[in-house]
Every structure is written in C-alpha cells, then in structure tokens.
Amino acid sequence: MSRRSGILEFAVLGLLRESPMHGYELRKRLNTSLGVFRAFSYGTLYPCLKSLVANGWLVEEAGSAPEDARAASMAGRRAKIVYRLTAEGKEHFEELLSHTGPDTWEDEHFAARFAFFGQTSRDVRMRVLEGRRSRLEERLEKMRASLARTRERLDDYTLELQRHGMESVEREVRWLNELIESERAGRDKRPGPDQ
C-alpha cells in the first residue's frame, strides 16, 4: 500500500466513524475538511473504499429510500451506495490513531492526523506534535545551512523564495510549540478521549 493510499484509508475511516456517507459526500468532506486530498479523484477513492469493504472494515448499504432507488433504476442510474464503518473498522481506525511513528510527522500525513486529534489520546497527540516539531527543526537547520552556503550565488527572487520557505517552517514550529505547551498544561480546544 502506498503512503498516499494509507493516509486516504485513515481519513476515510475517520470520517466514516462520524457517520455513514456515500462516495460523493466522502470526497467532498475529504476535499473541504482535509485539504491534503484536494487533488484526488474518484478513481482513487473508490478502489480505496472497495479495499476497505474487502477487509471487512466497511459495509456497503443502499443509500436511498426504496422509491428513490426505483426511480434511479428507471432513469438508468444506480442507487447511491452508503458506506458504513463496521465494528472491525472502528477497531482498526483506533489502532491507526494510536500510531506515532515517523510517518505521522511527515507533511502528507500530519494534516490528516491533526484533523482527527479530537479523537486521539493526549499522549499520542504529544508524541505526534513533538515528532513533527523535531522534523521541522531538522528541516529548518538544513535550510539555514544551505542558504548560508549558496546565498551569494542566488538571485534576489530565489533568495526571497528561500526566505519565504524558512519563514513558513519557523511559523509552523512556533505554532507547534504553542500546541505542545497547551497539551502539557492540559488545555484543550475541545474535550476528547482520555482527557
């Protein structure tokens, strides 16, 4: 399974934990709530859904009233399929929520993980936040070293782009420091599990 499909699986399970949805609703929620999925297609979502169904983590159900399904079939359209999380799917999602390894800190995964922090225990949130901060501090150190070596060879625009990148990373490190301090102090935005 690719890293992108793994995080898509995680996000789909998390959204379906909230309530059953059909594919269009899922795609819309992934695009609006979890911006990391802005550029993905139904051609990515539906194979993921089929895989989750095959693993027993989701079930497919008819999504509309019987008369709506009859009208859809008479019009030559398929009735919408609603995907619902199974007990095994909920258990699998909770297991995924407990992971705190390096992939949870990476750019592509962190936003989706953060979107479900309200369902994540405080100790897991702390490990993910601290890991992300550490990763960004390493990145910032490398960026500074690279800029120091190449500064005189860069034109003004490239130099400005480098500075902008560093400022973005510095801003995220400050934000993470605030979140970590808030977690340590026991201040939460919303109550979640294990509070």
Backbone as JSON Lines, residues from 0, in Angstrom:
{"i":0,"aa":"M","n":[0.84,-1.18,0.0],"ca":[0.0,0.0,0.0],"c":[0.89,1.24,0.0]}
{"i":1,"aa":"S","n":[0.6,2.19,-0.85],"ca":[1.41,3.41,-0.91],"c":[1.1,4.3,0.28]}
{"i":2,"aa":"R","n":[2.0,5.23,0.52],"ca":[1.81,6.15,1.64],"c":[0.53,6.97,1.46]}
{"i":3,"aa":"R","n":[0.29,7.41,0.21],"ca":[-0.9,8.23,-0.04],"c":[-2.18,7.42,0.17]}
{"i":4,"aa":"S","n":[-2.2,6.15,-0.28],"ca":[-3.4,5.35,-0.08],"c":[-3.57,5.01,1.39]}
{"i":5,"aa":"G","n":[-2.49,4.88,2.14],"ca":[-2.58,4.63,3.58],"c":[-3.21,5.79,4.31]}
{"i":6,"aa":"I","n":[-2.84,6.99,3.95],"ca":[-3.43,8.15,4.63],"c":[-4.86,8.36,4.15]}
{"i":7,"aa":"L","n":[-5.16,8.02,2.91],"ca":[-6.53,8.1,2.42],"c":[-7.4,7.11,3.19]}
{"i":8,"aa":"E","n":[-6.9,5.9,3.39],"ca":[-7.61,4.89,4.18],"c":[-7.9,5.43,5.58]}
{"i":9,"aa":"F","n":[-6.88,6.01,6.21],"ca":[-7.02,6.58,7.55],"c":[-8.11,7.65,7.58]}
{"i":10,"aa":"A","n":[-8.08,8.57,6.62],"ca":[-9.04,9.66,6.58],"c":[-10.46,9.17,6.3]}
{"i":11,"aa":"V","n":[-10.6,8.21,5.41],"ca":[-11.93,7.66,5.11],"c":[-12.51,6.99,6.35]}
{"i":12,"aa":"L","n":[-11.71,6.16,7.01],"ca":[-12.18,5.5,8.23],"c":[-12.57,6.53,9.29]}
{"i":13,"aa":"G","n":[-11.76,7.58,9.43],"ca":[-12.05,8.61,10.42],"c":[-13.34,9.36,10.12]}
{"i":14,"aa":"L","n":[-13.56,9.7,8.87],"ca":[-14.79,10.4,8.5],"c":[-16.01,9.5,8.66]}
{"i":15,"aa":"L","n":[-15.87,8.24,8.31],"ca":[-17.0,7.32,8.44],"c":[-17.25,6.95,9.9]}
{"i":16,"aa":"R","n":[-16.3,7.17,10.75],"ca":[-16.53,6.97,12.18],"c":[-17.56,7.98,12.68]}
{"i":17,"aa":"E","n":[-17.55,9.17,12.06],"ca":[-18.5,10.21,12.44],"c":[-19.91,9.85,12.0]}
{"i":18,"aa":"S","n":[-20.06,9.37,10.76],"ca":[-21.38,8.97,10.24],"c":[-21.21,8.29,8.89]}
{"i":19,"aa":"P","n":[-22.17,7.42,8.53],"ca":[-22.12,6.79,7.2],"c":[-22.26,7.84,6.1]}
{"i":20,"aa":"M","n":[-21.63,7.61,4.96],"ca":[-21.68,8.55,3.84],"c":[-21.57,7.8,2.53]}
{"i":21,"aa":"H","n":[-22.06,8.44,1.47],"ca":[-21.83,7.88,0.14],"c":[-20.55,8.52,-0.42]}
{"i":22,"aa":"G","n":[-20.07,7.97,-1.54],"ca":[-18.78,8.39,-2.1],"c":[-18.66,9.87,-2.37]}
{"i":23,"aa":"Y","n":[-19.73,10.46,-2.91],"ca":[-19.68,11.89,-3.21],"c":[-19.5,12.71,-1.94]}
{"i":24,"aa":"E","n":[-20.25,12.36,-0.89],"ca":[-20.11,13.07,0.39],"c":[-18.7,12.91,0.94]}
{"i":25,"aa":"L","n":[-18.18,11.68,0.86],"ca":[-16.82,11.43,1.35],"c":[-15.8,12.29,0.62]}
{"i":26,"aa":"R","n":[-15.89,12.3,-0.69],"ca":[-14.94,13.09,-1.48],"c":[-15.03,14.57,-1.11]}
{"i":27,"aa":"K","n":[-16.25,15.05,-0.97],"ca":[-16.47,16.46,-0.61],"c":[-15.87,16.77,0.77]}
{"i":28,"aa":"R","n":[-16.1,15.9,1.74],"ca":[-15.55,16.09,3.09],"c":[-14.03,16.0,3.09]}
{"i":29,"aa":"L","n":[-13.49,15.06,2.31],"ca":[-12.03,14.95,2.21],"c":[-11.45,16.23,1.63]}
{"i":30,"aa":"N","n":[-12.09,16.78,0.63],"ca":[-11.6,17.99,-0.02],"c":[-11.73,19.22,0.87]}
{"i":31,"aa":"T","n":[-12.82,19.34,1.62],"ca":[-13.03,20.55,2.42],"c":[-12.4,20.46,3.8]}
{"i":32,"aa":"S","n":[-12.53,19.32,4.43],"ca":[-12.03,19.18,5.8],"c":[-10.55,18.85,5.87]}
{"i":33,"aa":"L","n":[-10.1,18.06,4.93],"ca":[-8.73,17.57,4.96],"c":[-8.04,17.99,3.67]}
{"i":34,"aa":"G","n":[-7.67,19.22,3.58],"ca":[-7.14,19.79,2.35],"c":[-6.04,19.01,1.67]}
{"i":35,"aa":"V","n":[-5.4,18.06,2.37],"ca":[-4.34,17.28,1.74],"c":[-4.86,16.46,0.58]}
{"i":36,"aa":"F","n":[-6.18,16.32,0.48],"ca":[-6.76,15.49,-0.57],"c":[-7.42,16.32,-1.67]}
{"i":37,"aa":"R","n":[-7.04,17.56,-1.81],"ca":[-7.65,18.42,-2.82],"c":[-7.54,17.85,-4.22]}
{"i":38,"aa":"A","n":[-6.45,17.22,-4.53],"ca":[-6.2,16.77,-5.9],"c":[-6.32,15.26,-6.04]}
{"i":39,"aa":"F","n":[-7.39,14.68,-5.52],"ca":[-7.56,13.26,-5.75],"c":[-8.91,13.01,-6.39]}
{"i":40,"aa":"S","n":[-9.01,11.9,-7.09],"ca":[-10.19,11.64,-7.92],"c":[-11.0,10.49,-7.36]}
{"i":41,"aa":"Y","n":[-12.18,10.33,-7.96],"ca":[-13.0,9.17,-7.62],"c":[-12.25,7.89,-7.98]}
{"i":42,"aa":"G","n":[-11.39,7.97,-8.97],"ca":[-10.58,6.82,-9.37],"c":[-9.61,6.39,-8.29]}
{"i":43,"aa":"T","n":[-9.36,7.25,-7.32],"ca":[-8.53,6.92,-6.17],"c":[-9.42,6.5,-5.0]}
{"i":44,"aa":"L","n":[-10.53,7.22,-4.8],"ca":[-11.4,6.96,-3.66],"c":[-12.09,5.6,-3.75]}
{"i":45,"aa":"Y","n":[-12.69,5.29,-4.89],"ca":[-13.48,4.06,-4.97],"c":[-12.65,2.79,-4.83]}
{"i":46,"aa":"P","n":[-11.46,2.69,-5.39],"ca":[-10.64,1.5,-5.09],"c":[-10.3,1.39,-3.59]}
{"i":47,"aa":"C","n":[-10.08,2.54,-2.95],"ca":[-9.82,2.54,-1.51],"c":[-11.05,2.0,-0.76]}
{"i":48,"aa":"L","n":[-12.23,2.49,-1.13],"ca":[-13.47,2.04,-0.49],"c":[-13.67,0.53,-0.7]}
{"i":49,"aa":"K","n":[-13.43,0.07,-1.92],"ca":[-13.58,-1.37,-2.21],"c":[-12.61,-2.21,-1.37]}
{"i":50,"aa":"S","n":[-11.39,-1.71,-1.2],"ca":[-10.4,-2.4,-0.39],"c":[-10.84,-2.45,1.08]}
{"i":51,"aa":"L","n":[-11.38,-1.34,1.57],"ca":[-11.84,-1.3,2.96],"c":[-13.03,-2.24,3.17]}
{"i":52,"aa":"V","n":[-13.91,-2.34,2.18],"ca":[-15.03,-3.28,2.24],"c":[-14.48,-4.71,2.24]}
{"i":53,"aa":"A","n":[-13.53,-5.0,1.36],"ca":[-12.95,-6.35,1.26],"c":[-12.27,-6.76,2.57]}
{"i":54,"aa":"N","n":[-11.69,-5.79,3.27],"ca":[-11.04,-6.08,4.55],"c":[-12.03,-6.22,5.7]}
{"i":55,"aa":"G","n":[-13.3,-5.91,5.44],"ca":[-14.32,-6.02,6.48],"c":[-14.42,-4.8,7.37]}
{"i":56,"aa":"W","n":[-13.77,-3.72,6.97],"ca":[-13.79,-2.5,7.79],"c":[-14.96,-1.58,7.45]}
{"i":57,"aa":"L","n":[-15.55,-1.78,6.28],"ca":[-16.73,-1.02,5.85],"c":[-17.75,-2.01,5.3]}
{"i":58,"aa":"V","n":[-19.02,-1.57,5.31],"ca":[-20.06,-2.29,4.58],"c":[-20.74,-1.3,3.65]}
{"i":59,"aa":"E","n":[-21.24,-1.83,2.56],"ca":[-22.0,-1.03,1.59],"c":[-23.47,-1.25,1.85]}
{"i":60,"aa":"E","n":[-24.24,-0.16,1.86],"ca":[-25.68,-0.25,2.05],"c":[-26.36,0.62,1.02]}
{"i":61,"aa":"A","n":[-27.61,0.25,0.66],"ca":[-28.38,1.1,-0.24],"c":[-28.63,2.41,0.48]}
{"i":62,"aa":"G","n":[-28.39,3.51,-0.22],"ca":[-28.4,4.8,0.45],"c":[-29.67,5.6,0.34]}
{"i":63,"aa":"S","n":[-30.64,5.15,-0.43],"ca":[-31.83,5.97,-0.58],"c":[-33.06,5.16,-0.27]}
{"i":64,"aa":"A","n":[-34.17,5.85,-0.14],"ca":[-35.45,5.2,0.13],"c":[-35.78,4.3,-1.06]}
{"i":65,"aa":"P","n":[-36.56,3.24,-0.84],"ca":[-36.88,2.3,-1.93],"c":[-37.47,2.99,-3.16]}
{"i":66,"aa":"E","n":[-38.36,3.97,-2.96],"ca":[-38.92,4.64,-4.14],"c":[-37.87,5.45,-4.9]}
{"i":67,"aa":"D","n":[-36.9,6.01,-4.18],"ca":[-35.8,6.73,-4.84],"c":[-34.94,5.76,-5.64]}
{"i":68,"aa":"A","n":[-34.69,4.57,-5.09],"ca":[-33.89,3.56,-5.78],"c":[-34.62,3.1,-7.04]}
{"i":69,"aa":"R","n":[-35.97,2.91,-6.93],"ca":[-36.76,2.51,-8.08],"c":[-36.7,3.59,-9.16]}
{"i":70,"aa":"A","n":[-36.83,4.88,-8.76],"ca":[-36.77,5.98,-9.73],"c":[-35.4,6.04,-10.38]}
{"i":71,"aa":"A","n":[-34.34,5.81,-9.6],"ca":[-32.99,5.83,-10.15],"c":[-32.81,4.72,-11.17]}
{"i":72,"aa":"S","n":[-33.32,3.51,-10.87],"ca":[-33.14,2.41,-11.83],"c":[-33.98,2.63,-13.08]}
{"i":73,"aa":"M","n":[-35.15,3.25,-12.94],"ca":[-35.98,3.53,-14.11],"c":[-35.32,4.59,-14.99]}
{"i":74,"aa":"A","n":[-34.58,5.47,-14.38],"ca":[-33.88,6.52,-15.13],"c":[-32.53,6.02,-15.64]}
{"i":75,"aa":"G","n":[-32.18,4.76,-15.36],"ca":[-30.92,4.21,-15.83],"c":[-29.73,4.58,-14.95]}
{"i":76,"aa":"R","n":[-30.0,5.06,-13.75],"ca":[-28.91,5.41,-12.81],"c":[-28.87,4.38,-11.7]}
{"i":77,"aa":"R","n":[-27.7,4.25,-11.13],"ca":[-27.56,3.37,-9.98],"c":[-27.96,4.12,-8.72]}
{"i":78,"aa":"A","n":[-28.53,3.38,-7.76],"ca":[-28.82,3.97,-6.45],"c":[-27.49,4.24,-5.75]}
{"i":79,"aa":"K","n":[-27.46,5.28,-4.95],"ca":[-26.22,5.61,-4.23],"c":[-25.93,4.56,-3.18]}
{"i":80,"aa":"I","n":[-24.66,4.23,-3.07],"ca":[-24.2,3.28,-2.06],"c":[-23.68,4.1,-0.89]}
{"i":81,"aa":"V","n":[-24.14,3.75,0.29],"ca":[-23.67,4.41,1.5],"c":[-22.68,3.47,2.17]}
{"i":82,"aa":"Y","n":[-21.57,4.01,2.61],"ca":[-20.53,3.24,3.29],"c":[-20.63,3.48,4.78]}
{"i":83,"aa":"R","n":[-20.63,2.39,5.55],"ca":[-20.74,2.48,6.99],"c":[-19.57,1.71,7.61]}
{"i":84,"aa":"L","n":[-19.0,2.27,8.66],"ca":[-17.9,1.65,9.38],"c":[-18.41,0.45,10.18]}
{"i":85,"aa":"T","n":[-17.71,-0.67,10.11],"ca":[-18.06,-1.84,10.91],"c":[-17.35,-1.75,12.26]}
{"i":86,"aa":"A","n":[-17.69,-2.65,13.16],"ca":[-17.0,-2.69,14.46],"c":[-15.51,-2.95,14.25]}
{"i":87,"aa":"E","n":[-15.19,-3.83,13.29],"ca":[-13.78,-4.12,12.98],"c":[-13.09,-2.89,12.4]}
{"i":88,"aa":"G","n":[-13.84,-2.13,11.59],"ca":[-13.29,-0.9,11.01],"c":[-13.01,0.14,12.08]}
{"i":89,"aa":"K","n":[-13.91,0.25,13.04],"ca":[-13.7,1.19,14.15],"c":[-12.46,0.79,14.96]}
{"i":90,"aa":"E","n":[-12.34,-0.5,15.21],"ca":[-11.18,-1.01,15.94],"c":[-9.88,-0.74,15.16]}
{"i":91,"aa":"H","n":[-9.93,-0.97,13.86],"ca":[-8.75,-0.71,13.02],"c":[-8.4,0.78,13.03]}
{"i":92,"aa":"F","n":[-9.4,1.65,12.92],"ca":[-9.14,3.09,12.96],"c":[-8.52,3.5,14.3]}
{"i":93,"aa":"E","n":[-9.03,2.97,15.39],"ca":[-8.48,3.29,16.71],"c":[-7.03,2.82,16.82]}
{"i":94,"aa":"E","n":[-6.73,1.68,16.2],"ca":[-5.33,1.21,16.17],"c":[-4.46,2.19,15.37]}
{"i":95,"aa":"L","n":[-4.97,2.63,14.21],"ca":[-4.23,3.6,13.4],"c":[-4.03,4.92,14.15]}
{"i":96,"aa":"L","n":[-5.05,5.33,14.92],"ca":[-4.94,6.56,15.71],"c":[-3.81,6.49,16.73]}
{"i":97,"aa":"S","n":[-3.52,5.29,17.21],"ca":[-2.5,5.14,18.26],"c":[-1.08,5.16,17.71]}
{"i":98,"aa":"H","n":[-0.92,5.08,16.38],"ca":[0.43,5.08,15.79],"c":[1.07,6.46,15.96]}
{"i":99,"aa":"T","n":[2.36,6.44,16.29],"ca":[3.08,7.7,16.48],"c":[4.43,7.71,15.78]}
{"i":100,"aa":"G","n":[4.63,6.83,14.84],"ca":[5.92,6.72,14.16],"c":[6.19,7.88,13.23]}
{"i":101,"aa":"P","n":[7.38,7.88,12.62],"ca":[7.81,8.99,11.77],"c":[6.85,9.35,10.64]}
{"i":102,"aa":"D","n":[6.12,8.37,10.1],"ca":[5.2,8.73,9.02],"c":[4.1,9.68,9.5]}
{"i":103,"aa":"T","n":[3.77,9.68,10.79],"ca":[2.73,10.57,11.31],"c":[3.2,12.02,11.35]}
{"i":104,"aa":"W","n":[4.49,12.25,11.25],"ca":[5.04,13.61,11.33],"c":[5.25,14.23,9.97]}
{"i":105,"aa":"E","n":[5.24,13.4,8.93],"ca":[5.55,13.89,7.58],"c":[4.48,14.82,7.06]}
{"i":106,"aa":"D","n":[4.86,15.65,6.09],"ca":[3.95,16.66,5.54],"c":[2.63,16.07,5.09]}
{"i":107,"aa":"E","n":[2.66,15.01,4.31],"ca":[1.44,14.45,3.74],"c":[0.53,13.84,4.8]}
{"i":108,"aa":"H","n":[1.07,13.27,5.84],"ca":[0.28,12.59,6.86],"c":[-0.16,13.5,7.99]}
{"i":109,"aa":"F","n":[0.66,14.47,8.34],"ca":[0.41,15.24,9.55],"c":[-0.94,15.95,9.52]}
{"i":110,"aa":"A","n":[-1.31,16.57,8.44],"ca":[-2.59,17.32,8.39],"c":[-3.77,16.39,8.63]}
{"i":111,"aa":"A","n":[-3.75,15.21,8.03],"ca":[-4.86,14.27,8.24],"c":[-4.86,13.77,9.68]}
{"i":112,"aa":"R","n":[-3.69,13.49,10.21],"ca":[-3.61,13.06,11.62],"c":[-4.14,14.15,12.53]}
{"i":113,"aa":"F","n":[-3.73,15.39,12.27],"ca":[-4.15,16.51,13.1],"c":[-5.66,16.7,13.03]}
{"i":114,"aa":"A","n":[-6.27,16.46,11.89],"ca":[-7.71,16.62,11.72],"c":[-8.5,15.69,12.66]}
{"i":115,"aa":"F","n":[-7.86,14.6,13.09],"ca":[-8.54,13.66,13.98],"c":[-7.97,13.69,15.4]}
{"i":116,"aa":"F","n":[-7.28,14.75,15.76],"ca":[-6.72,14.86,17.1],"c":[-7.81,14.85,18.18]}
{"i":117,"aa":"G","n":[-9.0,15.32,17.87],"ca":[-10.09,15.3,18.84],"c":[-10.47,13.89,19.25]}
{"i":118,"aa":"Q","n":[-10.11,12.9,18.45],"ca":[-10.41,11.5,18.74],"c":[-9.17,10.75,19.21]}
{"i":119,"aa":"T","n":[-8.09,11.47,19.43],"ca":[-6.79,10.87,19.74],"c":[-6.44,11.16,21.19]}
{"i":120,"aa":"S","n":[-5.82,10.2,21.86],"ca":[-5.43,10.39,23.26],"c":[-4.33,11.44,23.37]}
{"i":121,"aa":"R","n":[-4.27,12.07,24.52],"ca":[-3.3,13.16,24.76],"c":[-1.86,12.69,24.58]}
{"i":122,"aa":"D","n":[-1.5,11.51,25.07],"ca":[-0.11,11.05,24.94],"c":[0.27,10.83,23.48]}
{"i":123,"aa":"V","n":[-0.66,10.34,22.68],"ca":[-0.38,10.16,21.25],"c":[-0.25,11.52,20.58]}
{"i":124,"aa":"R","n":[-1.15,12.44,20.91],"ca":[-1.06,13.81,20.34],"c":[0.3,14.42,20.65]}
{"i":125,"aa":"M","n":[0.76,14.27,21.89],"ca":[2.05,14.84,22.28],"c":[3.19,14.24,21.47]}
{"i":126,"aa":"R","n":[3.2,12.91,21.3],"ca":[4.29,12.28,20.54],"c":[4.27,12.73,19.09]}
{"i":127,"aa":"V","n":[3.09,12.85,18.51],"ca":[3.0,13.29,17.11],"c":[3.44,14.75,16.99]}
{"i":128,"aa":"L","n":[2.97,15.62,17.89],"ca":[3.36,17.04,17.84],"c":[4.86,17.21,18.05]}
{"i":129,"aa":"E","n":[5.41,16.51,19.03],"ca":[6.85,16.63,19.28],"c":[7.67,16.06,18.13]}
{"i":130,"aa":"G","n":[7.2,14.97,17.54],"ca":[7.89,14.41,16.37],"c":[7.85,15.37,15.19]}
{"i":131,"aa":"R","n":[6.7,15.97,14.97],"ca":[6.57,16.94,13.87],"c":[7.49,18.13,14.11]}
{"i":132,"aa":"R","n":[7.51,18.64,15.34],"ca":[8.38,19.78,15.64],"c":[9.84,19.42,15.42]}
{"i":133,"aa":"S","n":[10.25,18.25,15.87],"ca":[11.62,17.8,15.68],"c":[11.97,17.71,14.2]}
{"i":134,"aa":"R","n":[11.06,17.14,13.41],"ca":[11.28,17.02,11.97],"c":[11.44,18.39,11.32]}
{"i":135,"aa":"L","n":[10.6,19.34,11.71],"ca":[10.67,20.69,11.13],"c":[11.91,21.44,11.58]}
{"i":136,"aa":"E","n":[12.33,21.23,12.83],"ca":[13.57,21.86,13.3],"c":[14.77,21.34,12.52]}
{"i":137,"aa":"E","n":[14.78,20.04,12.2],"ca":[15.85,19.48,11.35],"c":[15.81,20.11,9.97]}
{"i":138,"aa":"R","n":[14.62,20.23,9.41],"ca":[14.46,20.83,8.09],"c":[14.94,22.29,8.09]}
{"i":139,"aa":"L","n":[14.6,23.01,9.13],"ca":[14.99,24.41,9.25],"c":[16.51,24.54,9.34]}
{"i":140,"aa":"E","n":[17.14,23.67,10.09],"ca":[18.6,23.68,10.2],"c":[19.26,23.44,8.84]}
{"i":141,"aa":"K","n":[18.74,22.48,8.08],"ca":[19.26,22.2,6.75],"c":[19.04,23.38,5.81]}
{"i":142,"aa":"M","n":[17.89,24.01,5.9],"ca":[17.59,25.16,5.05],"c":[18.55,26.31,5.34]}
{"i":143,"aa":"R","n":[18.8,26.56,6.61],"ca":[19.72,27.64,7.0],"c":[21.14,27.35,6.51]}
{"i":144,"aa":"A","n":[21.57,26.1,6.67],"ca":[22.91,25.72,6.22],"c":[23.03,25.86,4.71]}
{"i":145,"aa":"S","n":[22.02,25.44,3.99],"ca":[22.02,25.54,2.53],"c":[22.04,26.99,2.09]}
{"i":146,"aa":"L","n":[21.24,27.81,2.73],"ca":[21.18,29.23,2.38],"c":[22.53,29.91,2.66]}
{"i":147,"aa":"A","n":[23.15,29.56,3.76],"ca":[24.45,30.15,4.09],"c":[25.5,29.78,3.03]}
{"i":148,"aa":"R","n":[25.45,28.56,2.51],"ca":[26.41,28.12,1.51],"c":[26.17,28.74,0.13]}
{"i":149,"aa":"T","n":[24.9,28.97,-0.2],"ca":[24.58,29.36,-1.57],"c":[24.09,30.8,-1.72]}
{"i":150,"aa":"R","n":[24.0,31.54,-0.64],"ca":[23.41,32.88,-0.66],"c":[23.98,33.77,-1.76]}
{"i":151,"aa":"E","n":[25.3,33.82,-1.88],"ca":[25.92,34.73,-2.86],"c":[25.69,34.31,-4.31]}
{"i":152,"aa":"R","n":[25.31,33.05,-4.54],"ca":[25.06,32.59,-5.9],"c":[23.6,32.72,-6.32]}
{"i":153,"aa":"L","n":[22.72,33.1,-5.4],"ca":[21.29,33.17,-5.7],"c":[20.88,34.56,-6.16]}
{"i":154,"aa":"D","n":[19.96,34.61,-7.11],"ca":[19.4,35.91,-7.49],"c":[18.4,36.34,-6.42]}
{"i":155,"aa":"D","n":[17.96,37.59,-6.49],"ca":[17.09,38.14,-5.46],"c":[15.79,37.35,-5.29]}
{"i":156,"aa":"Y","n":[15.21,36.89,-6.39],"ca":[13.93,36.19,-6.3],"c":[14.08,34.8,-5.68]}
{"i":157,"aa":"T","n":[15.12,34.11,-6.06],"ca":[15.36,32.79,-5.48],"c":[15.69,32.92,-4.0]}
{"i":158,"aa":"L","n":[16.46,33.94,-3.66],"ca":[16.78,34.21,-2.26],"c":[15.5,34.51,-1.47]}
{"i":159,"aa":"E","n":[14.61,35.29,-2.05],"ca":[13.35,35.63,-1.39],"c":[12.48,34.38,-1.22]}
{"i":160,"aa":"L","n":[12.48,33.51,-2.2],"ca":[11.73,32.26,-2.1],"c":[12.29,31.39,-0.98]}
{"i":161,"aa":"Q","n":[13.61,31.32,-0.87],"ca":[14.24,30.56,0.22],"c":[13.85,31.14,1.58]}
{"i":162,"aa":"R","n":[13.88,32.45,1.68],"ca":[13.5,33.11,2.94],"c":[12.04,32.82,3.29]}
{"i":163,"aa":"H","n":[11.19,32.88,2.28],"ca":[9.77,32.61,2.49],"c":[9.57,31.17,3.01]}
{"i":164,"aa":"G","n":[10.28,30.21,2.43],"ca":[10.2,28.83,2.88],"c":[10.63,28.68,4.33]}
{"i":165,"aa":"M","n":[11.73,29.35,4.68],"ca":[12.21,29.3,6.07],"c":[11.21,29.93,7.03]}
{"i":166,"aa":"E","n":[10.63,31.06,6.64],"ca":[9.65,31.72,7.5],"c":[8.42,30.84,7.7]}
{"i":167,"aa":"S","n":[8.02,30.12,6.68],"ca":[6.87,29.21,6.81],"c":[7.17,28.1,7.81]}
{"i":168,"aa":"V","n":[8.35,27.52,7.72],"ca":[8.74,26.46,8.65],"c":[8.87,27.03,10.07]}
{"i":169,"aa":"E","n":[9.48,28.2,10.21],"ca":[9.59,28.83,11.53],"c":[8.22,29.1,12.14]}
{"i":170,"aa":"R","n":[7.28,29.55,11.32],"ca":[5.92,29.82,11.79],"c":[5.26,28.52,12.28]}
{"i":171,"aa":"E","n":[5.44,27.42,11.53],"ca":[4.84,26.15,11.96],"c":[5.49,25.64,13.24]}
{"i":172,"aa":"V","n":[6.8,25.85,13.41],"ca":[7.47,25.43,14.65],"c":[6.89,26.22,15.83]}
{"i":173,"aa":"R","n":[6.69,27.52,15.65],"ca":[6.09,28.33,16.73],"c":[4.69,27.82,17.08]}
{"i":174,"aa":"W","n":[3.89,27.52,16.05],"ca":[2.54,27.0,16.26],"c":[2.59,25.68,17.01]}
{"i":175,"aa":"L","n":[3.51,24.8,16.62],"ca":[3.65,23.51,17.3],"c":[4.08,23.71,18.76]}
{"i":176,"aa":"N","n":[4.98,24.65,19.0],"ca":[5.38,24.95,20.39],"c":[4.18,25.36,21.23]}
{"i":177,"aa":"E","n":[3.3,26.18,20.65],"ca":[2.09,26.61,21.37],"c":[1.16,25.43,21.64]}
{"i":178,"aa":"L","n":[0.99,24.57,20.65],"ca":[0.13,23.4,20.83],"c":[0.69,22.46,21.89]}
{"i":179,"aa":"I","n":[2.0,22.25,21.86],"ca":[2.65,21.37,22.84],"c":[2.51,21.95,24.23]}
{"i":180,"aa":"E","n":[2.72,23.23,24.37],"ca":[2.57,23.89,25.68],"c":[1.13,23.76,26.17]}
{"i":181,"aa":"S","n":[0.19,23.93,25.28],"ca":[-1.22,23.8,25.64],"c":[-1.55,22.37,26.09]}
{"i":182,"aa":"E","n":[-1.02,21.4,25.37],"ca":[-1.22,19.99,25.77],"c":[-0.61,19.72,27.13]}
{"i":183,"aa":"R","n":[0.6,20.21,27.36],"ca":[1.27,19.98,28.65],"c":[0.5,20.62,29.79]}
{"i":184,"aa":"A","n":[-0.09,21.78,29.53],"ca":[-0.85,22.48,30.56],"c":[-2.25,21.89,30.74]}
{"i":185,"aa":"G","n":[-2.61,20.95,29.85],"ca":[-3.92,20.33,29.97],"c":[-5.04,21.15,29.36]}
{"i":186,"aa":"R","n":[-4.69,22.17,28.59],"ca":[-5.71,22.99,27.95],"c":[-5.98,22.41,26.57]}
{"i":187,"aa":"D","n":[-7.22,22.09,26.33],"ca":[-7.62,21.53,25.05],"c":[-8.62,22.45,24.38]}
{"i":188,"aa":"K","n":[-8.61,22.41,23.06],"ca":[-9.59,23.17,22.3],"c":[-10.98,22.58,22.52]}
{"i":189,"aa":"R","n":[-11.06,21.25,22.53],"ca":[-12.32,20.52,22.77],"c":[-11.98,19.26,23.55]}
{"i":190,"aa":"P","n":[-12.89,18.82,24.37],"ca":[-12.61,17.55,25.07],"c":[-12.53,16.4,24.08]}
{"i":191,"aa":"G","n":[-11.66,15.47,24.36],"ca":[-11.5,14.3,23.51],"c":[-11.32,13.08,24.4]}
{"i":192,"aa":"P","n":[-10.93,11.95,23.85],"ca":[-10.74,10.74,24.65],"c":[-9.54,10.89,25.59]}
{"i":193,"aa":"D","n":[-9.63,10.18,26.69],"ca":[-8.53,10.13,27.67],"c":[-8.19,11.51,28.22]}
{"i":194,"aa":"Q","n":[-9.15,12.34,28.45],"ca":[-8.89,13.68,28.98],"c":[-8.86,13.66,30.49]}
